[in-house]
Amino acid sequence: MNLFNFIKGRVSIVDVVSEYATLKKAGLYLKGVCPFHHEKTPSFTVSPHKEIFYCFGCHSGGDVIAFIAKAEQCTQLEAAQHLVERYQLTLPEELLKYDHDAQAVRNDDRKRYWQLCQLVALWCHEQLKKNTQPRNYLEKRKFNQVTIEHFKLGYFPNSPQALKELIELIRQHHFFVQDLIQANIVSENKGHYFSPFADRIIFPIKDAMGRYSAFGGRIYRPDDERPKYYNSKENPYFNKGSFLFGFDAAKKQIQQQNAVFLVEGYLDCLAMVQHQFVNTVATLGTACTTEQLKLLSRYAQQVYVLYDGDQAGKQAMLRFTQLCWHVNLELAIVELPTGEDPDSFLQKGGNLTDLVTQASDIFVFFIDSTAKGFANKTLHEKMEVIRELLEIIAKIDDPLKKDILLQQVAKRCDIPFTVLVNECNRHSPQTATIKLQEQVPSPPATQVLKEVPLLEKKLFSVIINNMNLLKNEDEEYLIEYTSPPIRDLLLKLRTTKDEYETIDFSLFFEQLSPDEKVLMSQLLLECYEYEGPENLDYLLSQFQKKNWKSFVTDTKIKLNRAKQENNVQSIQKILTQFQELKQKLVSRGLI
Ligand SMILES: [Zn+2]
């Protein structure tokens, strides 16, 4: 047994997948809308007894570990680690002794980092309860207790005594000051310890799986002249461009509503959630990245961007037109009144729902903003504007959307539509096609499987479901006559059988490469109605009937060769095989 088998034996794929997708029973299987690509008709299938999944839309597939690796965009080992933590599995000593993966999972430094961050976060949360000034500040900003608890807001006191307490606390959990320094929570100067977070309100930042990973600290005293925010520095476990504040708590809602609100700051996020816009996340004081949008695209199709209603906010929103090619998302801009941010707007009692219904598509917003005051621009400026607009619109894959937007530009700028279409076509049509190809990658495994005749797939499915029923001579025959992907799997099955005394599906599955695992999941979920042992004989005969002509030709060649070599034993064997198969097929009226 290895780590992966150990996990799979204790974690149900249905439980795990259900955290990401809603599954409904469909015969022996479960089906749901795929969490990895956008679709309306469910093509995501899970087999509870084989513990595998396959999506007929985006062709992802594999076991529970492959599922987590894909869902959380991590390696197989990280996925294993996640499952061990999530389901609180205790790894047996035996496994830890011999399995490198198991050792890595147990001794992972990241785990200690997360643990340390959690200790600090919860300690700061306690400190907030004891310190009235920062609490009053939050109260003045109208954040209630529920919100403070929801985000586990905290306060980092500015006293040597408090720092001593924190150091004492972490020591009890076998951490040292050095760990705090390494995590950039504490700094040292000539033997004195201090924290860059001191006297700041603390916003703990969790990763997508809810592990405390970093902190944001905000000043709250009006006379505090330090920068408004101090964020944890990036480290191997924390990278600003891939984290979203509030994501772990919001992800279920984001998935359910198929929509997410994206704001710029911690306080905006707090205000949104407090006002029941629970599917809200915030970037961490930096511009939104493709990585963040990709993360969101796995959970929702619609993103509402709510940035400050000032010039900088507008500029930031325009940047999204450059980002959204890379992701399968619909972006809409919610425009706030000038001078407002989501927090100030909501706390004043503004009606955000109205603004959301009036949200404009990112491209419409882009045209409106870029072409503003077009009539009064100089010729040179006008040409610049048109060029800028066409460059973006030319990249859009959907021809209908392209047309609609060009019509809008035509109207806004008073230029004939046909002129714009011609100009647009001249603008980098190649880049558009390249982008299109990037978006629809065809996994090699699926490509390969397309070429395989259905009969072979069915036959293979029965064999995998009844591994011990297959006779050696039939196996030989199949290895000779099936197409490459099936043949490779059968060869692997034979080696596995030789290697182990008893063999079952999960043991065999573990021997496969990641690509083969996807292939296997697809095969099995595509042909699940042929699982029963009673089908083996029937499908095998059908396959033999189909290949009868080649078999006859091959037999002749083999026979000739054996005769030349004067190999009597071989001649006898070839003849017997031929006679037996012929008899079988004739008796069934197949030839
Ligand atoms: Zn899919």
Residues whose N, C-alpha, C, O or C-beta is under 5 A from the ligand:
A	BS01	ZN	C34 F36 H37 C55 G57 C58 H59
